[in-house]
């Protein structure tokens, strides 16, 4: 069964499953769609769970590529947050939503701070205020079926 592609919603830069195909999104100039390798890592990490929200942050991390860094993706799943990036060294971290109750946006640095999850390698994620507001609403809103607490590393 083929997974639904994620497409950028113009206002927030946020992806939603099933609106347009990957190639159609690229033809409309929506450059920040998850590539197939990133989609595969998300599927390996989350299984069949469908993310409530997927966002490519403005934070780039070293994943072992020679000439460039890789973007860090924030995926809000039912009951947990997954941070992932693709490269020679894959980066994947998971944190339960219950441990993110003190998350906030730092307007001075332009970063969303996931708190008090102090075991995350990258707890500060660069993004616009509108994206951060949307993410905080998703993080702090109650979920109907929270899953059990996952391990931190994938």
N, C-alpha and C positions, 0 to 999 in steps of 0.2 A: 504494500500500500504506500503510495507516494505522499510525502508530507506537504502540507500547504506552504507556499512560499510566503515570506514576510515582505511587506512593502512599506515604504516611508509614507507616513501621514504628513502632509506639507506643513502643518502648523507647528508641530512639536518635534519633527524628525524621529518619530516613533514608528515602529513596525507593527503591523497587524497581520495575522495569518489570513491568506486567501483572497486578497483584494486584486492583485495583479501577478502575473508571472515574473520570473527573474529577468528575462530578456525584455519584456515589455516595460518593466520598471527602469531598466537601463536606458531604453530608447526615449523615455520621458525625461531623462536627466536626473533620475533619482539614484545617486551613486552609492548611497550607504545601505545597500541591501546585503544581508548576510550571504557570503559566498557558500558554495556547496560544502567545502571543508568545515566551515564554521557551523553550518547546519548539522553536519554529521557529528561534530563534537558535542553539540547541544543534545542531539538525540542519544548519543552514547552516555551522556551525563544524566539526562533527565528521563530517559526512557520514552514512554509514550505520552507523558504529560505535555500538555499544550501550554506554552508560556502565556501569562496574562499580558506581558509587556516585554518587548525586546528593544534595546536602544544601544547604538554604537556611541560610546562616550568620546569625549575629545582627549582622553588619556591614551597615550601610546606607550607600550612597554617593550622591553627587549625579550624576544622569543627565539633568539639564535639566528636570525636572518643577517646576512652580511651587510647589506646596504641600507636597511630600513628597520624601523620598529613596526609592531603590529598594533592595531586598535584593540582596546579593551571593551568587550561587550558586557552589558548589564541585562540579565534576563530575570524577570520576576515570575516565578512559578507559584502555583498554589502551595503556600507554606514555606517557601524558601527563596533566596536570591542566589543566582549563579553568575559568577564573573568568569569570562573565558576569553582567550586569545589563541590564535593559530599561528604557528611558525614551526621551526625545526624542533623547538621545545614547546609543547602545548602548555598553556596555563589554564588551570581550572580551579576555582574555589567555590565552596558552597557555605551559606550561612542561613540558619532558620530566620524567618520573619519575626519570630518572637524575640530574637536577640537584637533586633534593629529598632527598638522603640525610641531611642534617643537620636535617631538620624536627623540631620538638619542641613540646610544650605548655607555655606559661608560666602556671603556676597563680596567680601573683600578679596578672596582668592578665586571666586567663581567655581567652587567645587562643592559637590554633594559629599557630605561626610556620613558614612555608614557607622553608626555608633550604637552601643558600646562594643561592637564586634571587633575587639582588639587583636584577635588572632588572624585577621585578614592581612594579606601582604600589601594590598592596595585599598585601604579604606577611604581614600579621597579620590573622587572621580570628577574630572573637569567636564562641565556642561553649562548650557545656558540656564538662566533662571526659570524660564517657562518649562524646559524639560525637567528641571529639578522639582518644580512644583507638581508636575504630573507624576513623577516617580514617588515623591513623598506621599501623595494621595494614595497611590497604589500600595506603598509599603505600610502606611499607618491605618488603612482601612481594614476592617475585620474580614477574614476569609471564611467561606462557608465550611470547607473541609481541610483544615490544616493537616499536613502529613507529619509523620514522626520526625524527630530531629535527625538530620543527616550528618554524616561526617564532614569535617571541614574540607579536606582535600579529596579530589576526584581520583 
